[in-house]
Amino acid sequence: MEHEIELKLRVEPDAADRVLRTPALRGLREGRARAERLVSVYFDTENCALAARGLALRIRHSGRSRVQTVKGPLANGHGGSLQRHGEWTTEIAGDRPDLDRIAEPDLRKFLTRRKLKNGLEEVFRTEIHRRTVPLVFGETRAELAFDHGVIRSGEREEPVCEVELELLEGDPSHLYDIALMLAGELPLCVEHRTKSARGYRLFRGTQPVAIRAGGLDLAPAMTVRDAFFAIANGCLAQLRANEMLVLEGQDPEGIHQVRVSVRRLRAALSVFRQAMPEREWDLFRGELRWLQRSLGPARDWDVLIGESLEQLAVEIGRDGNLDALIARARAERDEAYRAACAALRSARHTAFQLLFDRWLEGGAAGLEDGPVLPFAVAVLDRCDRKLRDAGRNLDGLSETERHDLRIKAKKTRYAAEFFRALFAKRTAGRYIGALKRMQDSLGVLNDVAAARALMAEVGLVDLPGAALLDGWLAHARVAGKSRLAPLWQGYYASRGFWCR
């Protein structure tokens, strides 16, 4: 079995002719570029039995040669954007899979089962024009492949325009260094999807869906460093899984889950503040704050339209003034979505992802270590104390103080979710649930304030329909405030699951 470690970058099509001529490559090239046309045919059963096992089976046509490859995932190091695969490759004579030639016994036994073997069919293919350049970066040897072509499955197709940086020998983190050099001169985005993942999506005819945060498998025997890797990679996985949903459309849940992933990652940096080196903490915190602010207006307009204006329209029936206000709000939302997509495609966001992933790949240099359990207890104690202090005068809080209380409730909830697996107590769920209910109620009040600010910012407060919205928001504000006291009591009564 061969190991493949690579980093993929999407290239804007109008920059395709500049990829191999960019000055960033001048000092790295170790030979001439070679060009080839590759047709790769992927096989699976109708119900995608290979994909269900994390496997991809292809036959690559290059001239007269036929090369059969089976790929499977490998452990992903410390996480990040590097794609690691195991490959079993052999030359074959025909255009159909020859599974008996696979050298690995267990893999061959699985693939040659009669039902699976007889059910193999073409599910999709890639037709790629590839130009490849060997690179040297210090002691590291790599290969840059620029792929331009198409993925096809039946009548469905989508274009490919990407750079693959494959490690031949040396330090994997140097792939990030090369990518950062290229991203400084070309419009690039980190591509987290493999060609096979994109092909399977075409074959199934499915659309991307929003992905919520997954569970974290932390254990008391872990170190602080282990816990940080697990938490940070969980946040990044959620961000990556939802980015394309935002870029490909205007699904409100997509932008919401991207913002949730950014908030969770910001909370993780806050939780590990005392353990992180100052330089990385400042850099990553600043970039995440910028990204969250770039995505905020799109989400705020979604909430205003979906949870206020459209519901108001349902309640009162057709109203010309309200219809005009909704139309203007949707136009503003469209503009906010364009800005959000621009941020996700920006050189700044690409650089942030590469820098953060490079730091993780290098073992998070400078991150202090030690047993995670006492660290988690200290974090939860500190978060809970700050939250209690912020809510002491609950009824007399100003709008700014309620906003601060909401932020502290959110950070405390994320910290509890991060570390809950370390404590074998059912009360963790009650505590997190109580925090979520209080956070949601505070969120309604924040949405009311954000709605009024949005309307004022774009000059919609003087439209005739705005008076109807003001009444709706005022009602929501009164109802939200009335729920706070009992929710606070529920939170207060559920505290302490981390105490031993």
Salt bridges, closest charged atoms under 4 A:
GLU4 OE1 - LYS71 NZ 2.89
GLU6 OE2 - LYS8 NZ 3.73
ASP17 OD2 - ARG21 NH2 3.97
GLU36 OE2 - ARG34 NE 4.00
GLU87 OE2 - LYS71 NZ 3.45
ASP95 OD1 - HIS61 NE2 3.94
ASP95 OD1 - ARG66 NE 2.62
ASP100 OD2 - LYS117 NZ 3.54
GLU122 OE2 - ARG125 NE 2.94
GLU127 OE1 - ARG152 NH1 2.45
GLU143 OE2 - ARG34 NH1 3.65
ASP147 OD1 - ARG130 NE 2.70
ASP147 OD2 - LYS195 NZ 2.90
GLU157 OE1 - ARG152 NE 2.98
GLU158 OE2 - ARG198 NE 2.67
GLU162 OE2 - LYS8 NZ 3.08
GLU162 OE2 - LYS195 NZ 2.64
GLU162 OE1 - ARG198 NH1 3.73
GLU164 OE2 - LYS8 NZ 2.49
GLU164 OE1 - ARG130 NH2 3.49
GLU164 OE2 - LYS195 NZ 2.71
GLU169 OE1 - ARG141 NH1 3.57
ASP171 OD2 - HIS174 NE2 3.95
ASP177 OD1 - ARG358 NE 2.63
GLU191 OE1 - ARG10 NH1 3.57
GLU191 OE2 - ARG193 NE 2.88
GLU243 OE2 - HIS349 NE2 2.61
GLU248 OE2 - ARG193 NH1 3.87
GLU248 OE1 - ARG201 NH2 2.89
GLU253 OE2 - ARG212 NH2 3.59
GLU278 OE1 - ARG273 NH2 2.99
GLU280 OE2 - ARG279 NH2 2.92
ASP282 OD1 - ARG285 NH2 3.80
GLU287 OE1 - ARG348 NE 2.83
ASP302 OD1 - ARG333 NH1 3.30
GLU310 OE2 - ARG330 NH2 2.87
ASP323 OD2 - ARG318 NH1 3.43
GLU335 OE1 - ARG338 NH2 2.87
ASP357 OD1 - ARG240 NH2 2.96
GLU361 OE2 - ARG84 NH2 2.75
ASP369 OD2 - ARG225 NE 3.51
ASP384 OD2 - ARG388 NE 3.06
ASP384 OD2 - ARG495 NE 2.68
ASP389 OD1 - ARG392 NH2 2.92
ASP404 OD1 - LYS408 NZ 2.85
GLU417 OE2 - ARG413 NE 3.05
ASP440 OD2 - LYS436 NZ 2.99
ASP470 OD1 - ARG452 NH1 3.15
